[in-house]
C-alpha cells in the first residue's frame, strides 16, 4: 500500500470518527432535552389542561386551580428584564467589539465574565439592598432589575463575539464611503451579526426565565395578580418552588405541570424568534 493511500485511509477514518462523535454528542444533547420535557410531562400530566392555564391558584383542598397569575407575572418579568438588560448588553458588546482593544476593554470583559459566574442568589440580595429597601416594598421592578443583571453579561459577550465574526471588509467599505463609524456599526455590523445577537438574547431570556432565588428577595410573589411595577408579582419559578417544597402531593403535581409549561414557554419563544430572524436576515 502506497504512502498516499495510507494517508487517505487515515484521514477518512479520522473524519468518520469525528463525525460519529459529533453525532453522538448531538444525540446526547437532544436526549437530555427530550428526557426533561418527557419527565415533567409524565409527572404533571394530570393537571395539564386549559383550566390550569386560565384559572388562578386555589387554596389547599379546593379542586382545580391554575397558574394564570404566575404565567402573566413571568411574562412581565422577562419583558421588563429584556427591556432593561438587552439594550445595555448590546451597547456593551458593540463597545467591546469595536473599541475594546485597550485596557478598558480588558476590564469590561473581566467584569462581564465574573458577573456571569456570580450566583443568582447573590444578585437577588444585591438588588434587595439597592432597590427593595429604598422603595420599602418588594416589586416587579426590583425583580426585573435582578433578572436584567443576570442577563446582561450573556448578551454582552455574545454580541461581542458575533460582531467580531462580521468581515473587516464590510467595515472598510462603509468607512470608505464616508459613513461615520457609529453609523457603520449600527447599519452594517449589527445587521450582519443580527442572527447571532438574537440567539444570544434568547440564551439570556432562557437563563432568567427559570430563576427563582433572586425573585425571592425582589418580586416575592402575589396571589392576586399583577398590580403594577411597584407591587409584588407572581412568577412561575416562585410558584414551582413553593409547591415543590410543600408536603402535599397535589401541589407536587402542579409543580411538575408548571415546570413543563415553563420549559415549553422558553422553547416556543426561542423557536419563534429564531424562525422570524432567519426569514428576515436570510
N, C-alpha and C positions, 0 to 999 in steps of 0.2 A: 504494500500500500504506500502510495507516494505521500510525501510530507504535506502537499496541498490538500489531499483528501483527508488526512488526519486532522488538519486544522479545521477543515469544513465540518467534519463529523463532530469535533469537539465543540465548535461554535453552535451547531444545530442542537446538540444535546443540552448545552448550557441555555440556549434560547427556550427549548421546550421545558426545561426545569424551572426557569424563572417565570414563564407564562403560567405553568402549573401552580407555582407558589402564589402568584398574584391572584389567580382564580380561587385558590383555597382561602386566601385572606379575605377576598370579596365574599365568598360563601359564608365564612365565619361572621363577618360584619352583618350581612343580611340576616343570617340565622339568629343573631342576638336580638336584632330589632323585631323579627317575627316572634321570637320567644317572649320578649317583653310584652308586645301587643297581645299575643295569644293568651299569655298567662293572666294578664289583667282582665282580658275579656271573659275568660272562663270563670274567674273568681267573682266578677261583678255583674255577670250577665243577668242575674235575677232582677237587677234594678235598672237595666239599660232599656229605657223606653222613652216615649215622648214626654210623659209626665215628669220623669226625672230631670229633664232639661228645662221644662216650663214651670214647674212648681217650686215653691220655696221649701226650706228645711222645716221639718215637723218635730215637735217635742218627742222625747223617747216614749215609746208605747203607742204613739199615733201611727196609723197606717200611711203608707206612701211617703211623700217627701222628696224634695229635689234640690238642685243646686243652681237655680236661676240667678239668685243674687251673686253667687260665687263666680259664675261664668261672666256676668256683666262686670264684676269687680276686677277679675283677671284681665279682661279686655281693656278696661280703663287704665289699669296699672301698666300694662305692657305698652299701650298707646302713649301714655304720659312719659314713661321711661324712654321710648323711642324718640319722642319729640325733644326731650332734654339731652339724650345721650348720642343719638346718631349724628346730628349736625356737628357737635363738638368733636366726635370721633373722626368724622370726615375731614374737618379742618386740620385736626392734629395729624392725621395720616397724610394729607396733602403737604403739610409743612415738612414732615419727616422725609417724604419722597423727593420734594423739590428743593428744600432749603436745609435739610437736616444733616449735612455733611460735616459740620463742625462739632465743637464740644457741647453746644446747647442741644443739638440733635441727639448726641450720645446720652445726655442726661434724661431727655424726654423718653427715649427708648427704654432706658433703665427703669424709669418711673412706671411706664406702661407695663413692662414685664413684671415688675414687683407687684403692681396693682392687680394684675391678672391672677397671681397666686395668693392674694390676701383672702382668708376665709370670709365667706359671706356674712357670718355672724359678727365679725369684727366691723364690717361695713355697716351692718344694722345698728350696732352700738354707737358708731361714729355719727351716723345720721340722727340717732336718738338725741345725742348731746347737741348736735349742730342745728337741728330743725325742730324736733319734737319738743324739747324743753323750752326753747324760746317761744314757740307757738302755744305751749301749755296744753296740747292735746295731740293724740295720735291722729293721723290723717292720711288720705290718699296721696297728698302732695309729698309727704315725707317718704311714703312707700315708693313713689315714682322716682324720687331723688336717689334712694338707695339702689334701686334696680338700674338706674341710669349709670351710676358709678361702676357697677359690676359690668355693664355692657360696654362702657366707653373704651377700655383698653383693647377689647376684642375687635371693635370696629376700627379703631385707630391703626392697629398693627396690620389688620387685613387690608385696609385701604392703602397703606404704605406699600405693602408687597405687591398688590395688584397694579398700582400706578407705576411701580418700577418695571413691570413687565411690558408697559407700552414702549414701543421702539423709540429710541432717541431721535430718529429721523423725523418723526411726527413733530416733535418739539422744534427741531431745527427748521423745518419747513414753515411752521407757524410763525416763528420769530423772524424768519427771512422775509415774510410778507408784511412785517411791521406791526404784528399783533402784540399788544402788551403782554407781559409774562403772566399776569393774573388771568387775563382773558384766555391765554393759551392753556392754562391749567384747567379752567372751567369748561372751555368749549372743545378742547382737543383731548387732553389727557384723561380727564374724568369720564367722558363718554366712552373712550376706548377701554377703560377698565371697569365699566359700569356693571357688567355681569358679575365680576369678582367682588365688587363693592357690595352689591345687593346680597350676594352669598354670605359675605362677612356680616352684614347686618342681620341676616336670618340666623346666623350662628349666635349672634348676640341675643336675639329675641329668644331663641331656643334655650340659651343659657339662663335667662332670667325668668322664663315662663313658669318654671317649676321651683323657683327659690322660695323657701319657707322661713329660714332663720331671720333674714333682715326684715321680713314683714311682721314678725312677732314684736319687734321693737319699734315698728313705724306705723304700719297700717292697722294692726291689732285685730281687725275683723269687725263685722257689723251684720247682725242677723236681719236687719230691716232695710237692706238695700242701699244703693248709692245715694248719699245725702249731700254731696258736694266735695270739692277737693280739700276742704278744711276739716272734714269729718272722717272718722274711721271707716274703713271699707272692707268688705268681704273679699276673699280670694280663694280659688280652688286649692292651691297648696296648703293654705291655712286650714281649710275645712278637712282636707285629706289627713293632715297631721292630727287634728283633734279627734276625728273619727278613728284613726288607726290606733291611737294610744288609749282609747276607751276600752271598757270591759264588755261591750255589747256586740254580739255577732251581727246584728242588723246594721249597725254603724260601720262595722268592718267591711261588710259587703258594699255599702255605699261608698266607702273609701276606695275600694277596688274599682267600682264603676266610675267614680270621678277621676281616678288615675288613668283609666282607659280613655276617657274623654279628653283629658289634658294632653296625653300623648298624641291622640288623633288631631287635636286642635293645632298643635305645633306642626305636625306632619302636613296637614291641609294647607296651612299658611305657607310653609316652605315650598310645597309643590306649586301652589298657585302663583306665588311671586316669581319663582324660577321660570314657570311657563310664560308668564306675561313678559318677563325680562328677555327671555330667549326670542320671543316673537318680535319684540321691539328692537333688539340690537343684533338680530341675526346677520 
